[in-house]
Amino acid sequence: MSIFSKFKKNKSIDIQTEPLTIYQPVEGTVIPLKDLNDGVFSEGILGDGCAIKPIDQIVYAPFDGVISTIADTYHAIGLTSKDGVECLIHVGLDTVEMQGNGFNVFVKDGAKIKAGQPLMEFSINKIQAANFPTDVVVVVTNTFDYDSVNILNSVSQTPLTPLIKVIEKG
């Protein structure tokens, strides 16, 4: 059983954050984007980042900021940190085809968010039943605004630990 499964969707987890840092939004094992069977993500077309093989079904806010967009099918959320990092959290591959079945979002477009706040829940079982990979993709969509996007922990399983550090140009 996950140590975080005791948290309810309306219960935030308080964490201290560092600037230009994305914290792991879901419990699971970190994997490189290149290992995904999806050209858009594995080739970095949407930006640099990583993926997570989830073992829990709650996605937490990876930093303080605002919700930029929520996919109509609830499988993906775009966020912007208070220091300008644009991030996409995409749950599953090809899960847009599920038309929202198995996804529940707790926030709205434009909402201010705090790191550790639950953003959504999803059903690993429903994604698997639909024959889609469950990988949760975390990418910096404005990668080219920065000097580099560094993966800090390549094996973490704990949510809300530092995952990605963005380095400013100059």
Disulfide bonds with the S-S distance in Angstrom:
none
